[in-house]
């Protein structure tokens, strides 16, 4: 059995997918369909940038979805790749569901553009942020989030902390990426309090690194974006979506394999303002006996995370990326070890 991995935002780079675009009709058709759906020249954005435009949330999300879907289609049609379960990290869940045929690609492209705009609009730039926590246990980080939130709220209440706007004060676990790697998300003052608190503990091997992001994704501060996506999905239900899944997937919110189409939209809504359970999802995959995966799309981030998760469980696992001609050849060999 081979799983299909689909990366999320942050894996984008100018030039991604260029070799597949030049070589394979199915990839070109995928990019052209996305361009027509969005009313933009996605080819120019992908291959010429500039990077500052590509990294904008409303552009990065449909661009990664298009490239990941194109890579999946190339691997399926050119080397006969067959996957038995799909899972994607955050935005990548849309790519995973397109591959599972839960809904058409064009719908997914439109939704992730809306999602990106709604997530950016939910919190004004500069009021929310995220940070990666390296080397700590999940349970400890959850406790530290609660402590930092309480401390930051007390500072606000006392007037000692000047805050722009009326954004709720909170810091929460946003992404459980792998053992010893969790991303927290929230208001700037609460994340700053989290950083100070963890630093003061002086725990050897624990590091907090602020991320260069424009909003506190996957936190309760994304509530308005979740409501916006519910509007989109409620409209889609009238068209009979989602459809029966051709291939099961592992949702970010449950980390349990399912083929039930009725849960797709509610879980995609909930994913917007709740944690991504990636580490738990890959653990579920490993526990079910899956030992190989193909990562469809730009970069090798999910490959690295999977290695860490498998190493902690002392289980074998191989991930093969597919994003250019060289990796496509390696994937073809890897399917028949």
Buried (B, 14 or more C-beta within 10 A) or exposed (E): EBBBBBBBBBBBBBBBBBBBBEBBEBBBEBBBBBBEBBEBEBBEBBBEBEEEBBBBBBBBBBBBBBBBBBBBBBBBEBBEBEBEBBBBBBBBBBBBBBBBBBBBBBBBBBBBBBBBBBBBBBBEEEBBBBBBBEEBEBEBBBEBBEBBBEBBBEBBEEEEBEBEEEBBBBBBBBBBBBBBBBBBBBBBBBBBBBBEBBEEEEEEEBEBEEBEBBBBBBBBBBBBBBBBBBEBBEEBEEEEBBBEBEBBBBBBBBBEBBBEBEBBBEBBBBBBBBBBBBBBBBBBBBEBEBBBBBBBBBBBBBBBBBBBBBEBEEBEBBBBBBBBBEBBEEBBEBBEE
